Structure formats: C-alpha cells, structure tokens
C-alpha cells in the first residue's frame, strides 16, 4: 500500500468531500465547537482486521490534533467485542469522520476476513489463494492490500503488469499458439504470459506454446486433475471461475498451484464494526 499512499490520501479526501459536502448539519447544530470526547472503535463479530491506517488518516485529515491510537494491527485476528482503536480530541471532527472511517475499515476487514477463511480451508494443500481484478473502481489498491492482510496473494494489479490471454484475445488472434507468439514478440522477456483455457486440448496447446501460467477456466474437479497430470509441474496451473468456499477444498485437492476467487472483493460482506463516544466534555465554560 505504501507505493500508492498519495493516491490513497486523495481517495480518502474525495470520500470525505462526498459525505461532508458543505458541512455536517447534525453535528454542527448539536455539538459545541470546543467539546472534547473519546471514541472507541470496537468489532461486533470475529474477523481479521485491515484498514486501520486508513481510518486514522480520515481523522487526521479532518483535524491533525485528533489522537488516533490503534489497539491491534492490520492482519490480526480479533474477537467480538475487541477494541480496535481509540480516537481522542474534539468531538466535531471525530463525529464527522466516523462514517467514512468505518466504511473503509469495515469493507477492508470484510475482505481480509473472507480471504483468511479461504486460506485456512486450503492449509494442507499446495494451492495459494489469489485475488482478481474484480474490485471496486478506485479501491483496487486498498482491496488488494486487504487480501494480503488476510493471508492471500495478489494476482496482477492491472492490465499493465502481466499478460493474461483470455478467450476473446484467443479468438481475435486466431488461436492460443498465435496469441502467445504475438504476445512474446511485443513484451519484455521479463513479463510472464498466462493463458486461459477451457478444456484439456487448450491445456496441451498452451503448454506447447510455452505459456508461463495456464488458467483452468470453469473446469470440473476431475478435468483439473487430468490437467495437473498432463502438465506434470512444467508450468503453474490456476483454477478460476465460480470457486466458492464450499467448493474450495475440492478444487485444492486437484493439485493446482493457484486458486483465484473474484468473490474475495466483488461481493464480500463488510465486517460489523462500530464507534461509540463517551459523554462530551466542554473544554472552556462560558459565563
């Protein structure tokens, strides 16, 4: 995430502007400008945490004097009721930032939690759990970070850092072999080429074309086993398409090296996290 920190900061600023607009009507009406308080961020269900630094950044941007103190670290397993962080300072910026901070923290922790469950399911198999590009527009850096916090691995970040030849590319290029040849001629020798195939004939053709990774798209477990035997460890095999927690172990048992799961990011449920404040304190009493 460090590589993308300037972009992350801009994203948080946009999120705050979206929520705050011209001002928080409720907070400005009810909370004195000099009121001080302490906010406690706690989790309401078991899970894995990701996004604490983002939550802290929300409050920092609203008021640098707010003190955000994390009680756990990203990647930690937490239990229902655990305190994740405290925020101390002026009540107004604390309340203004509450929802945006929680939105980021809940979303990223949901991704980390789901990823962790998937990783745990395949503990005794060689397969690694990887994400996809099926991310929320604008949030990819954060969501892929959350996958790592859950123990998963990142697939390519975008279209620019890896070649993935899919069915439409193959159709337009005239076949798997032609597609791989054209890609090899166009890219650096340091870039790997992955080819998506739908059957064993495609596996054989991709292997003959010397693809670096072969993606087994929506294949049955039995067909994937045959693909693993056919390849014999010459290249990495990735299982993809419709994989869910219920089918994950069956897929891992086939012997594939990677299992990509779009559901880690595209339809994950946010973790239930709340912020509660103490009674406000007025720093200066006025006559």
Secondary structure, 3 states (H helix, E strand, C coil): CHHHHHHHHHHHHHHHHHHHCCCCHHHHHHCCCCEEEEEEEEECCCEECCCHHHHHHHHHHHCCCCEEEECCCCCCEECCCCEEEEEEEEHHHHHHHHHHHHHHHHHHHHHHHHHHHHHHHCCCCCCEEECCCCCCCCCHHHHHHHHHHCCCECCCCCCCCCEEECHHHHHHHCCHHHHHHHHHHHCCCCCCEEEEECCHHHHHHHHHCCCCEEEEECCCHHHHHHHHHHHCCCCEEEEECCCCHHHHHHHHCCCCCEEECCHHHHCCCCCCEEEEECCCEECCCCC
